[in-house]
Amino acid sequence: MLIARVIADPATLETRLDAASAALEQADLRVAAATMLDFCGDVLQIMLPDGSPQAVAAILAEHFDPSDILVSDREIDVPHLFVSDMDSTMIGQECIDELADYAGLKERIAAITERAMQGELDFESALRERVGLLEGLGEDAIDACLAERIRPMDGARRLVATLKARGCRTVLVTGGFHHFADRVGEDLGFERVVGNRLAVAEGQLTGELVGAITDSSTKQRVLLEELEKLGDGAVSLATGDGANDIPMIGSATYGIAYHAKPRAAAAANGRIGRGDLTSVLRLLGIPESDWLAA
């Protein structure tokens, strides 16, 4: 049995449900039942006997967008593990793009970032190219960038705090940099942070990285390693927005693409395209009265 949950415009929900049901039927995906879950904020729940969660999510997104969606092949419950990307997911910015602005290179570096997140460029090559362009930038620019530019995504603190209060382990894993991620992770309440390290000499960026690259395979590996520690039957949630999040999203019980690039959205069984990060809590069935303010 598949369980699909949808948050969309209440005024057009019924009409859109009819159209979505017809489209699902055409794809040999029969709707068994549809009900409203009022306890978690007007969430539409659709039951289907079988099918691909990703395929169902894609059809529902086509008919309900802008919408927030989660499709699961098991009973939806609070996860034991939450692993998230940072840039454009838990914060509203791409750190390297904002940092590049201090070097007068934002437009040039942002173009490379966008192509990498779309999956058009190899992540490691694109990362090294962008970091190389920052050679000579003062390390103090990172502190300024954090203070002036970097802000949590709406709902980020509340999502992390609420999941942690229910016993969920939280991990921030990013293709960005520890200079940013350590402080973002601490601010948002994550228990572990994994990322790349910028090389610094005499107070300036050298244009190099220190140690192994945190890329898409690293993100997936961190998720699987953390799951193994939790034991059999552990339920995982992953959120991200770009191509390098796809393996992590695809390996999670609930893989949610957050206002994501098309390739990431297509790989996910969940999508946030309408609301903020608290929509994840609604889709998990956690009533707003139980959310924690961070």
N, C-alpha and C positions, 0 to 999 in steps of 0.2 A: 504494500500500500504506500502510495506517495502522499505526502502532506505538503500542500503549497499554501503559503501565507502571503497576502498582498495588502499593502497600504497605498491607497490612491484617493483621488478626488471623490468624496462621498456622493456628490451630486450626480456623478455619471457612472457610479459603480455598477448599478444594475444593468444598464445598457451595455457597458463594456463587458460585463460578465457574460451576457448572452453571446456577444461576438467572439469572445475568447473561448467559450465553450464550444462554439461551432468550429473554430479553428483547431482546437484540440481534437475534436471528433474527426476532422479531416486528416489529422496526423495519426489516427488510430489510438488516441489518448482519451479515453472516455472519462467524463466527470461523474463520480459516484454521488457526491454531495457537496453543497456549498453553504456555509453558515458564517455568521458574524461573531467574532470573539470580542465582545464589548468590554471584558475585564482588562484587556490590554490595549484599549484605545482604538476601537473601530477597525480591527484587523479582519479581513476576509480570509476565511480558511476554506480551501478547496481540497477534496479528497479524490484521488484517482487510484484505480486498482494497480497500475504499474506504469512503467515508462522511464525515460532518462530524465533525471532532475534538471540537467542543463538544457535539454530540449524543451521541457515544460517551462522553465524559467524564461527562455528566449521567447516563446509564444506569448506568455503572460506579459512580458515587458513590452512586446510589440503592441498589445491591445490596451494596456493600462498606463503606459508611461505618460507623464512622469510618475514613477511608482517606486516602492520599496518591496522587495520580493525575497522569499526564502522557500526553497523546495527541498524536502528531505525524504529519504527512503526509510526513515525510522522515526519514532516518536520524538518530537522536538523538545529538548530539555536544556537546562543551563549547562554550558560546557565546563569541563574540568581544566581546560587549557585554552588560553587566548594568546595568539601570536599575531602581531600586526606590523605592517610596514609603517614608516614614519612620514616621509615627505608626501604631501597632498593626501594623506590619509589621517594620521593623528595630529598633524599640524597642517595649516593651510598653505604652506609655501614649499618650494624646492630649495633646500638650504644652499646648495652650490650655486644656484642661479642668483639668489639674493647676495651671497658672498661675492660673486663675480661683479656685482654692481659697484662694490667698493674699489674694484680694479678697473672700472670702466669697460667691462667686458660682458655685461649681463645679456645683451641681445645675442651675441655670438655664442655664448655658452648655453643659453636657454634653448637655442635652436638645436644644439646637439642633444640636450636633455630630452626634448620632446621626441626626437627621432628614436632615441634609445628606449623611452617609455612606450612608444608605439611598436617596438620590436623591429624597427628598421635598421638598427645598428647593433653590433655586438656590444654587450654591456661593459665588459672589462675594457675594451679598446676605447669606447666612448668615455668611460670614467677616467682613464689615464690621460686621455687627450685634454679633458676639461681641467683636471688637476694640474697638468703641466702648464696650462695657460695662467694659473694663479701663482706661479713662481715669483717670489719677491714680495708678495703681499704680506703686510705685517700681521702677526698673530692677534694683535689687539683688534683687528677688523672683525674677528670672529665674535669677540665679546660685544662689540658694537652691533653687529648683525643680530645676535641673539636678543639683545635688549630692544632694538628698534624695529626689527622686521618679523621675528618668529613668534607666531601666535598659535595656541591650540585650536584644533578644529572644534566647531560647536559640538558639544556633547561628549567630547573626548574624556574629560575628567570624570564625568558622571558614569560613562560606560565602564571605565576601568575600576572605579570605586565600587560600583554595584556588583560587578563580576567578582572582584576580590572578596567582597563581603559574603559571597556565596561559596567561597572556597576555591575559586578558579585561579590557577597560576597564570601570571601575565608576563609576556616577553615581547620586547620591542626589538625588531630585527630590520636593519636598514642597509641599503647600498650607499647611504650617506655616511657621515663621519661622527666618530665618538666625541669630537669637540662639541658637536651640537647634541647628539643623541643621548649622551650621559645626562646632560642637564634637562633635556626634554623628558627623558624617561623618569628621572627623579621627580620632576614637576607633576607629571601625570600619574605617578604611582606604580610604574612598571617595576617588577622584581628583578628582571634581567635585561641587559641591553647588549646587542650584538651589532657591530658595524665596522666600517673601514677607518683606518688611522692615517691622518695627514702627517707627513714628515715636516718637522720644524727645526731650524737651526738659527741660532742667534736672533730669535724672535721673529723670524720670517718663514713663510712657507717655501719649501724647496722645490715644489712642483712634483714631488714623488709621494708614494704611499708606503706605509710601513706594514710588513706582514702580508698574510694571505688576503685575497679579495673576498669580500662578502658580496656574493652575487645570487642569482636565482637558485642555484644548487645549494648554497649555504642556507638560504632561507628555508628551503624544503628540509634540509638535514636537521636544522635546529628544531623545526616542528616535530619531526619523527623522533629525534633523540629525547625531547621533552615528553612526548607521548609514551615512549618506552619506559621512562622513569615512573610514569603514573600507573602503568600496568594495563592488563587486558581490559577492554571495555571502556577505556577513557574516551571522552567526547571532546573534540577540538573545534575551535573557531579560529579562522584566519581572515584578516582584512587587508586589502591592498588595492592599488589602482593601476599599476603598470605591467608591462610584459614580463619584467623580472619577478613579479609576484605570482605568476601563473603556476609554477610547480607547487608552491606553498599552498595556494588557494585550492588547487586540485587535490591535494593530499589531505585537506582538512575535512572533518565531518560536515561542517558548515563553512564553505568558502565564499566569502562575501566581497564582491567587487564594489568599491566605494567611489561613486561618481567617476567611473573608471574608463580607461581606454577600451576600444571595442574588443581587442583580443583578450584582455583580462576579463571583461564581462562575459564573453562567450565561454570561457573556461570555468566560470563560477556557477554554483547552484543557488547563489543569492546575489542580489544587486540592491544597492542604495542609490537611487537616482532622483529622489524627491526630498527626503528629509535629511536630518543630520545624524550623527552617530548614535543618538538615543533610539533611532528607528531599529537598530540591532536589538535593543532590549525589548521593544514591542514585538518584533518578529520571534524572539525567543519565548514570548509569553509572560514576561515579567511586568506586572502592573506598575504604572507610574507611581503609585503610592509606596512602592518598595524601592524606588530608585534612591540612591544616596547622592547627596550633594558633596562634591569633593572639596 
